[in-house]
Amino acid sequence: MVDGLRKYSIKNYARCVRDICSGKPLAVKEASMPSGNSIFIPRYDCNHIRNIAWFNDFLSVIQLGIQDNLIKNAIVHGSYGDATNTGFSDLELTLVLSSRATSDHEKAMRLKNWLKQRLNPLLLNIDPLQHHGAFFLWEDLLVNYNNAILPIKSYEKSWGVKEGLLGFQIDKHGGSDSEQSFYITRESLKEYKIFFFKFGMNPYSIKRLISNILLFPAFFYQSKGFILTKPEAINKAMNEGVDVISDMIEAGTLIRADWKLPPEWLGTLRGSLKGVQIPSGKLDRIFSSLYTDSSVKLICRNEILPRIRPYLEGFEILNKRYENNK
């Protein structure tokens, strides 16, 4: 449990998310809106939802959460936030929790049940290969926010069910968390057979691998003090002049662009587990592995896996360059 106004490391944030998904109040103090960094979140409009087939179902579920005073807003960011979504895209979603949901036991349990019964099955219907749940924001986190959780720049191209200002007071001492995210991701990519293919090579595990590969530049630059969105970090890495990095990013971007929509039955099957988090345990991983695609597997083996080690070595070159320029 995190007391009010403590520092939120990645570890503490993850612990809070587990508590939220378990229906436990966070026992944090109420805090006023921070004034340090404010981002205006526009309400959705026709440009945002024109090509989003699931929008009405999404709006219905979110409005239930708002009406029950569980959440204040739901913010869509990432590729659906800036309308660059492809068949590869999952839903990047942040829920702004109400103070009651983080302090009152009855509301915390209702939030847990809403996540389990309504929101998570919806996320899995939107993308049957979804490999993470929603992000969460609450008042105490906003007044001492760690950019390593999710850079606040990610909300600059987003839309919400409601419009309004999203205010942050940034913790200036989150650099060690950024470095930790970089090193953890680097090690998982080095040992990709263990971390990603434990249940076989299939579209779910391949998607997780590619997502980590394309997120890796953001972790690298965060560890160097640059707070960039994922697209900004990818563009910066492409322009660094290290060919093995550009080669991998181009291969990853190519497979994303040609990604086939997964079958609906997979989302229905995974959603039937009613898990409080995504993924929701070993059975969910087994269900996810039932869907296979030989063409995606072939591309991964021929174009992605041989480039992983050179890709990581490319970032070692960049790392030395940045260290020498200090």
C-alpha positions in Angstrom: 0.0 0.0 0.0 1.3 3.4 -0.9 0.8 6.3 1.5 -0.1 9.8 0.1 2.5 11.7 -1.7 5.1 9.0 -1.7 7.3 8.5 -4.7 5.9 6.2 -7.3 8.5 3.9 -8.7 7.6 1.5 -11.4 7.5 -1.2 -8.7 5.1 0.9 -6.5 2.9 1.7 -9.5 2.6 -2.0 -10.4 1.7 -2.8 -6.8 -1.0 -0.2 -6.9 -2.4 -1.6 -10.1 -2.5 -5.1 -8.5 -4.4 -3.6 -5.6 -6.8 -1.8 -7.9 -7.5 -4.9 -9.9 -8.0 -6.8 -6.6 -10.6 -4.4 -5.3 -8.4 -2.9 -2.6 -8.5 0.8 -1.7 -5.1 2.5 -2.2 -5.4 4.5 1.1 -3.9 7.6 -0.5 -4.7 11.2 0.5 -6.8 13.5 -1.7 -4.7 15.9 -3.6 -5.5 19.1 -5.5 -5.0 19.4 -9.3 -1.3 19.8 -9.9 -0.2 22.9 -11.9 3.2 21.9 -13.2 2.3 20.3 -16.5 -1.2 20.4 -17.9 -2.4 18.7 -21.1 -5.8 19.4 -22.6 -7.6 16.2 -23.5 -10.2 16.9 -26.2 -13.5 15.0 -26.4 -13.8 12.5 -29.2 -15.1 13.8 -32.5 -16.0 12.4 -35.9 -12.3 12.4 -37.0 -11.4 10.2 -34.0 -14.1 7.6 -34.3 -14.7 7.5 -38.1 -12.9 4.1 -38.6 -13.5 2.7 -35.1 -16.1 -0.1 -35.4 -16.0 -0.8 -31.6 -16.6 2.8 -30.5 -20.3 2.5 -29.5 -19.6 -0.6 -27.3 -16.6 1.2 -25.8 -18.6 4.3 -25.0 -21.4 2.3 -23.4 -18.9 0.5 -21.1 -17.0 3.6 -20.2 -20.2 5.6 -19.4 -21.2 2.9 -17.0 -18.0 3.4 -15.1 -18.4 7.1 -15.1 -22.0 7.0 -13.9 -21.1 4.7 -11.1 -18.4 7.1 -10.0 -15.6 4.6 -10.6 -13.7 6.7 -13.1 -13.7 10.3 -14.2 -12.6 9.8 -17.7 -11.2 7.3 -20.2 -8.4 8.5 -22.5 -7.4 6.8 -25.7 -3.8 7.4 -26.8 -1.3 5.5 -29.0 -2.2 4.7 -32.6 -6.0 4.9 -31.9 -5.4 8.3 -30.3 -3.8 9.8 -33.4 -5.7 7.8 -36.0 -2.6 5.9 -37.2 -4.0 2.5 -36.1 -3.4 -0.6 -38.3 -4.5 -4.3 -37.9 -1.6 -4.7 -35.5 -2.9 -2.0 -33.1 -4.2 -2.8 -29.6 -6.0 -0.2 -27.5 -3.8 2.1 -25.4 -6.2 3.3 -22.8 -5.8 5.3 -19.5 -8.5 5.4 -16.9 -8.6 8.4 -14.6 -10.0 7.0 -11.4 -12.4 8.7 -9.0 -11.2 9.5 -5.5 -14.0 7.2 -4.2 -12.7 4.2 -6.2 -9.2 4.6 -4.6 -10.4 5.2 -1.0 -13.8 3.5 -0.4 -13.8 -0.3 -0.1 -17.3 -0.7 -1.7 -16.4 1.4 -4.7 -13.0 -0.3 -5.1 -14.8 -3.7 -5.3 -17.3 -2.3 -7.8 -14.3 -1.0 -9.9 -12.7 -4.5 -9.8 -16.0 -6.1 -11.0 -16.4 -3.5 -13.7 -12.9 -4.2 -15.0 -13.4 -7.9 -14.8 -16.9 -8.2 -16.2 -17.1 -5.3 -18.7 -13.9 -3.5 -19.6 -11.3 -6.3 -20.0 -13.7 -8.5 -22.2 -14.2 -5.4 -24.3 -10.5 -4.9 -24.8 -10.1 -8.5 -25.8 -13.0 -8.2 -28.3 -11.3 -5.1 -29.8 -8.0 -6.9 -30.1 -8.0 -10.6 -29.3 -4.2 -10.4 -29.1 -4.2 -7.6 -26.5 -1.3 -8.3 -24.1 -1.8 -5.5 -21.5 -4.7 -3.8 -19.7 -5.5 -0.2 -19.1 -3.1 2.3 -17.5 -4.5 4.0 -14.4 -4.2 7.6 -13.0 -5.4 8.8 -9.6 -5.0 12.1 -7.8 -2.0 11.2 -5.6 -0.1 9.8 -8.6 -0.8 12.9 -10.6 0.9 15.2 -8.0 4.0 13.1 -8.0 4.1 11.5 -11.4 7.0 9.3 -12.7 7.5 9.7 -16.5 8.9 6.2 -16.6 5.4 4.8 -16.1 4.2 6.4 -19.3 5.6 9.7 -20.7 3.0 12.4 -20.3 3.8 13.4 -23.9 1.8 10.2 -24.8 -1.3 12.2 -24.0 -0.6 15.1 -26.3 -2.2 13.1 -29.2 -5.2 11.5 -27.5 -8.9 11.9 -27.0 -11.2 11.3 -24.1 -14.8 10.4 -23.5 -14.9 13.7 -21.7 -12.8 16.8 -22.4 -10.7 18.5 -19.7 -7.2 19.3 -18.4 -5.0 16.5 -17.2 -2.5 17.9 -14.8 0.8 16.4 -13.7 3.5 17.3 -11.2 6.6 15.4 -12.4 8.9 13.6 -10.0 12.4 14.7 -11.2 14.1 11.7 -9.7 12.6 8.9 -11.9 15.7 8.4 -14.0 16.7 5.1 -12.3 13.3 3.6 -13.2 13.9 4.6 -16.9 17.3 2.8 -16.8 15.7 -0.2 -15.2 13.0 -0.5 -17.9 15.8 -0.2 -20.5 17.9 -3.0 -19.0 14.9 -5.3 -18.3 13.7 -5.0 -21.9 17.2 -5.5 -23.2 17.6 -8.7 -21.3 14.2 -10.0 -22.3 15.0 -9.4 -26.0 18.4 -11.2 -25.6 16.6 -14.2 -24.1 13.5 -14.0 -26.4 12.9 -17.7 -26.5 12.3 -17.8 -22.7 10.5 -14.5 -22.3 8.3 -14.5 -25.4 8.1 -18.0 -26.8 7.5 -20.1 -23.7 4.1 -21.2 -25.1 5.3 -21.4 -28.7 5.7 -19.0 -31.6 2.3 -17.7 -32.6 0.8 -14.3 -33.4 0.3 -13.4 -29.8 3.9 -14.1 -28.7 5.2 -12.5 -31.9 3.2 -9.4 -31.3 4.5 -9.1 -27.8 8.1 -9.5 -29.1 7.6 -6.8 -31.9 5.9 -4.4 -29.4 8.9 -4.7 -27.1 11.4 -4.2 -30.0 9.6 -1.0 -31.1 9.3 0.2 -27.5 13.0 -0.3 -26.8 14.1 3.0 -28.4 11.8 5.0 -26.0 13.3 3.2 -23.0 16.8 3.8 -24.3 16.3 7.6 -24.7 14.5 7.8 -21.4 17.5 6.3 -19.7 19.5 9.2 -21.4 17.1 11.9 -20.1 15.0 12.3 -23.2 11.3 12.0 -22.6 9.9 10.9 -26.0 6.7 9.2 -27.2 7.3 5.8 -28.9 7.0 7.2 -32.4 9.3 10.1 -31.6 11.9 7.7 -30.1 11.6 5.4 -33.2 12.2 8.4 -35.5 15.1 9.5 -33.5 16.7 6.1 -33.5 16.2 5.8 -37.3 18.1 9.1 -37.8 21.1 8.1 -35.6 23.0 6.6 -38.5 23.3 3.0 -37.1 22.1 0.8 -39.9 21.3 -2.3 -37.8 18.8 -0.3 -35.7 17.1 1.1 -38.8 17.0 -2.4 -40.4 15.2 -3.8 -37.4 12.7 -0.9 -37.1 11.9 -1.2 -40.8 11.3 -4.9 -40.5 9.1 -4.4 -37.4 7.1 -1.6 -39.1 6.7 -3.8 -42.2 5.2 -6.7 -40.3 2.9 -4.3 -38.4 1.6 -2.8 -41.6 0.7 -6.2 -43.1 -0.7 -7.7 -39.9 -3.9 -9.7 -40.2 -6.8 -9.1 -37.9 -7.1 -12.1 -35.5 -10.3 -14.1 -35.4 -13.1 -13.0 -33.1 -13.4 -16.4 -31.4 -10.0 -15.8 -29.8 -11.2 -12.6 -28.1 -14.4 -14.3 -27.0 -12.5 -17.2 -25.6 -10.0 -15.1 -23.7 -12.7 -12.7 -22.5 -14.7 -15.7 -21.1 -12.0 -16.1 -18.4 -13.1 -12.8 -16.8 -9.6 -12.0 -15.6 -8.9 -8.9 -13.5 -5.8 -8.2 -15.5 -4.6 -8.9 -19.1 -3.1 -11.4 -19.5 -4.9 -13.3 -16.8 -2.7 -16.3 -16.1 -1.5 -19.5 -17.6 -4.8 -20.5 -19.1 -5.0 -17.2 -20.9 -1.6 -17.8 -22.4 -2.6 -21.2 -23.5 -5.8 -19.9 -25.1 -3.7 -17.1 -26.8 -1.4 -19.8 -28.4 -4.3 -21.6 -30.1 -4.4 -19.1 -32.9 -1.5 -19.7 -35.4 -0.4 -18.1 -38.6 2.3 -19.8 -40.6 3.1 -16.7 -42.8 3.6 -14.5 -39.7 5.8 -17.2 -38.1 7.9 -17.4 -41.3 8.4 -13.6 -41.5 9.4 -13.6 -37.8 11.9 -16.3 -38.2 13.4 -14.9 -41.4 13.2 -11.1 -40.8 12.9 -10.4 -37.1 14.8 -13.0 -35.1 18.2 -12.8 -37.0 18.2 -9.0 -36.4 17.6 -9.0 -32.7 21.2 -9.3 -31.5 22.6 -6.8 -34.1 19.7 -4.4 -33.0 20.8 -4.6 -29.4 24.5 -4.2 -30.4 23.4 -1.1 -32.3 22.1 0.4 -29.1 25.4 -0.4 -27.4 27.1 1.7 -30.1 24.6 4.5 -29.4 25.1 4.1 -25.7 28.9 4.6 -26.0 28.3 7.5 -28.3 26.1 9.2 -25.7 28.5 8.4 -22.9 31.5 9.9 -24.7 29.5 13.1 -25.5 28.7 13.7 -21.8 
